[in-house]
Amino acid sequence: MGTHRHRRGGVAPAVTVSLSTRALRKRRCPISHIVTIHTEIRDVAALQAACARLSLPPPKLGTARLYEAEATGQIVKLPGWTYPVIIDTEKGEVKEDNFGGAWGDPKELDKLLQAYAVEKCRIESRKAGHSVTEQALPDGSIKLTVQVAGGA
């Protein structure tokens, strides 16, 4: 069974966030910042949005059996996986058992982590009154541009 707190090893699709502001332009500061997001799943609403984005059933709070253990948290069923992933949103941990890929393609979990990061960024940006645009890149990563409104 694996427990993941941050972005998984290997080549997983990434989320790149560009921030640009009119206020910074007026001050002659750089107008773009690249941010790499290491994902801890802590927000149930963003997790629900990520599941909807991937056409997965919504997560359900409960206890589920993995191969040799049980875990409690938000239960998400990934396509082709024998066992669900269980997300402890208080700790930000994802518990899973895919037997080195034999019981589920790790790329499915990577997609969930990526979708969660995108949705969490969208939610928080919009709460702050910023607009967000999204661009899928050829390598599978997603570029989000957050337009920060501001005046000087």
C-alpha positions as a Markdown table, in Angstrom:
| # | Residue | x | y | z |
|---|---|---|---|---|
| 1 | Met | 0.0 | 0.0 | 0.0 |
| 2 | Gly | 1.3 | 3.4 | -0.9 |
| 3 | Thr | 0.8 | 6.7 | 0.9 |
| 4 | His | 1.4 | 9.9 | -1.1 |
| 5 | Arg | 1.7 | 13.4 | 0.4 |
| 6 | His | 3.2 | 15.2 | -2.6 |
| 7 | Arg | 3.5 | 14.8 | -6.3 |
| 8 | Arg | 4.4 | 11.2 | -7.1 |
| 9 | Gly | 7.7 | 10.2 | -8.5 |
| 10 | Gly | 8.2 | 9.6 | -12.2 |
| 11 | Val | 6.9 | 11.7 | -15.1 |
| 12 | Ala | 3.4 | 12.8 | -14.1 |
| 13 | Pro | 1.5 | 15.5 | -15.9 |
| 14 | Ala | 2.1 | 18.8 | -14.2 |
| 15 | Val | 0.2 | 22.0 | -13.6 |
| 16 | Thr | 1.9 | 25.2 | -14.4 |
| 17 | Val | 0.4 | 28.4 | -13.1 |
| 18 | Ser | 1.2 | 31.8 | -14.7 |
| 19 | Leu | 0.3 | 34.9 | -12.7 |
| 20 | Ser | 0.1 | 38.2 | -14.5 |
| 21 | Thr | -1.1 | 41.6 | -13.2 |
| 22 | Arg | -1.7 | 44.9 | -14.6 |
| 23 | Ala | -0.4 | 46.5 | -11.4 |
| 24 | Leu | 3.0 | 44.8 | -11.8 |
| 25 | Arg | 3.2 | 46.0 | -15.4 |
| 26 | Lys | 2.7 | 49.6 | -14.3 |
| 27 | Arg | 5.6 | 49.2 | -11.8 |
| 28 | Arg | 7.8 | 47.7 | -14.4 |
| 29 | Cys | 8.1 | 44.4 | -12.5 |
| 30 | Pro | 8.1 | 41.0 | -14.2 |
| 31 | Ile | 4.5 | 40.2 | -15.2 |
| 32 | Ser | 4.6 | 36.4 | -15.1 |
| 33 | His | 5.5 | 33.9 | -12.4 |
| 34 | Ile | 5.7 | 30.1 | -12.9 |
| 35 | Val | 4.6 | 28.1 | -9.9 |
| 36 | Thr | 5.0 | 24.3 | -9.5 |
| 37 | Ile | 2.3 | 22.8 | -7.3 |
| 38 | His | 3.0 | 19.8 | -5.1 |
| 39 | Thr | -0.4 | 18.3 | -4.4 |
| 40 | Glu | -1.8 | 17.4 | -1.0 |
| 41 | Ile | -5.5 | 16.7 | -1.3 |
| 42 | Arg | -7.3 | 18.5 | 1.6 |
| 43 | Asp | -10.3 | 20.2 | 0.0 |
| 44 | Val | -13.3 | 18.0 | -0.6 |
| 45 | Ala | -15.0 | 20.4 | -2.9 |
| 46 | Ala | -11.9 | 20.5 | -5.2 |
| 47 | Leu | -11.7 | 16.7 | -5.0 |
| 48 | Gln | -15.4 | 16.5 | -6.1 |
| 49 | Ala | -14.7 | 18.9 | -9.0 |
| 50 | Ala | -11.6 | 16.8 | -10.0 |
| 51 | Cys | -13.7 | 13.7 | -10.1 |
| 52 | Ala | -16.4 | 15.4 | -12.1 |
| 53 | Arg | -13.7 | 16.7 | -14.5 |
| 54 | Leu | -12.5 | 13.1 | -15.1 |
| 55 | Ser | -16.0 | 11.7 | -15.3 |
| 56 | Leu | -15.4 | 9.6 | -12.1 |
| 57 | Pro | -18.1 | 8.8 | -9.6 |
| 58 | Pro | -18.1 | 11.4 | -6.8 |
| 59 | Pro | -15.9 | 10.6 | -3.8 |
| 60 | Lys | -17.7 | 9.2 | -0.8 |
| 61 | Leu | -16.6 | 9.4 | 2.9 |
| 62 | Gly | -16.2 | 6.0 | 4.4 |
| 63 | Thr | -13.9 | 3.1 | 5.1 |
| 64 | Ala | -12.7 | 0.8 | 2.3 |
| 65 | Arg | -10.7 | -2.3 | 2.1 |
| 66 | Leu | -7.3 | -2.3 | 0.3 |
| 67 | Tyr | -5.5 | -5.6 | -0.2 |
| 68 | Glu | -4.2 | -6.0 | 3.3 |
| 69 | Ala | -5.6 | -3.1 | 5.2 |
| 70 | Glu | -8.6 | -0.8 | 5.6 |
| 71 | Ala | -8.5 | 3.0 | 5.4 |
| 72 | Thr | -10.9 | 5.7 | 6.1 |
| 73 | Gly | -11.4 | 8.9 | 4.1 |
| 74 | Gln | -12.8 | 10.1 | 0.8 |
| 75 | Ile | -13.1 | 7.0 | -1.4 |
| 76 | Val | -12.4 | 7.4 | -5.1 |
| 77 | Lys | -12.8 | 4.6 | -7.7 |
| 78 | Leu | -10.3 | 5.0 | -10.5 |
| 79 | Pro | -10.8 | 3.3 | -13.9 |
| 80 | Gly | -9.3 | -0.2 | -14.1 |
| 81 | Trp | -8.2 | -0.2 | -10.4 |
| 82 | Thr | -8.9 | -3.3 | -8.3 |
| 83 | Tyr | -9.0 | -1.2 | -5.1 |
| 84 | Pro | -10.2 | 2.4 | -4.6 |
| 85 | Val | -7.9 | 5.2 | -3.4 |
| 86 | Ile | -8.7 | 6.6 | 0.0 |
| 87 | Ile | -7.9 | 10.2 | 0.7 |
| 88 | Asp | -7.4 | 11.5 | 4.2 |
| 89 | Thr | -8.2 | 15.2 | 3.6 |
| 90 | Glu | -7.0 | 16.1 | 7.2 |
| 91 | Lys | -3.5 | 14.8 | 6.5 |
| 92 | Gly | -3.5 | 15.3 | 2.8 |
| 93 | Glu | -2.6 | 11.7 | 2.2 |
| 94 | Val | -3.7 | 9.4 | -0.6 |
| 95 | Lys | -3.7 | 5.7 | 0.4 |
| 96 | Glu | -3.7 | 3.2 | -2.4 |
| 97 | Asp | -2.7 | -0.4 | -3.3 |
| 98 | Asn | -2.1 | -1.1 | -7.0 |
| 99 | Phe | 0.6 | -3.8 | -6.6 |
| 100 | Gly | 3.2 | -1.9 | -8.6 |
| 101 | Gly | 0.7 | -1.2 | -11.4 |
| 102 | Ala | -0.7 | -4.7 | -11.6 |
| 103 | Trp | -4.0 | -3.7 | -10.0 |
| 104 | Gly | -4.3 | -0.3 | -11.6 |
| 105 | Asp | -2.4 | 2.1 | -13.9 |
| 106 | Pro | -0.6 | 4.7 | -11.8 |
| 107 | Lys | -1.3 | 7.2 | -14.6 |
| 108 | Glu | -5.0 | 7.2 | -13.4 |
| 109 | Leu | -3.9 | 8.4 | -10.0 |
| 110 | Asp | -1.6 | 11.0 | -11.6 |
| 111 | Lys | -4.6 | 12.3 | -13.6 |
| 112 | Leu | -6.6 | 12.7 | -10.3 |
| 113 | Leu | -3.8 | 14.6 | -8.6 |
| 114 | Gln | -3.4 | 16.9 | -11.6 |
| 115 | Ala | -7.2 | 17.5 | -11.9 |
| 116 | Tyr | -7.3 | 18.2 | -8.1 |
| 117 | Ala | -4.5 | 20.8 | -8.4 |
| 118 | Val | -6.2 | 22.5 | -11.3 |
| 119 | Glu | -9.6 | 22.6 | -9.6 |
| 120 | Lys | -8.1 | 23.8 | -6.3 |
| 121 | Cys | -6.2 | 26.6 | -8.1 |
| 122 | Arg | -9.4 | 27.6 | -9.9 |
| 123 | Ile | -11.4 | 27.7 | -6.7 |
| 124 | Glu | -8.9 | 29.7 | -4.8 |
| 125 | Ser | -8.3 | 32.1 | -7.6 |
| 126 | Arg | -11.9 | 32.8 | -8.1 |
| 127 | Lys | -12.5 | 33.3 | -4.4 |
| 128 | Ala | -9.8 | 36.1 | -4.6 |
| 129 | Gly | -11.7 | 37.6 | -7.6 |
| 130 | His | -9.2 | 36.6 | -10.2 |
| 131 | Ser | -10.0 | 35.1 | -13.6 |
| 132 | Val | -8.5 | 31.8 | -14.7 |
| 133 | Thr | -7.8 | 30.4 | -18.2 |
| 134 | Glu | -6.6 | 26.9 | -18.9 |
| 135 | Gln | -4.5 | 25.5 | -21.7 |
| 136 | Ala | -3.7 | 21.8 | -22.2 |
| 137 | Leu | -0.1 | 21.3 | -23.4 |
| 138 | Pro | 1.1 | 18.6 | -25.7 |
| 139 | Asp | 3.1 | 16.9 | -22.9 |
| 140 | Gly | 0.0 | 16.3 | -20.9 |
| 141 | Ser | 0.6 | 19.2 | -18.5 |
| 142 | Ile | -1.9 | 22.0 | -18.0 |
| 143 | Lys | -1.1 | 25.7 | -18.0 |
| 144 | Leu | -3.4 | 27.9 | -15.9 |
| 145 | Thr | -3.1 | 31.7 | -16.3 |
| 146 | Val | -4.5 | 33.6 | -13.4 |
| 147 | Gln | -5.3 | 37.2 | -14.3 |
| 148 | Val | -5.0 | 39.3 | -11.2 |
| 149 | Ala | -7.0 | 42.5 | -11.5 |
| 150 | Gly | -5.3 | 45.5 | -10.0 |
| 151 | Gly | -4.6 | 49.1 | -10.4 |
| 152 | Ala | -1.8 | 51.4 | -9.3 |
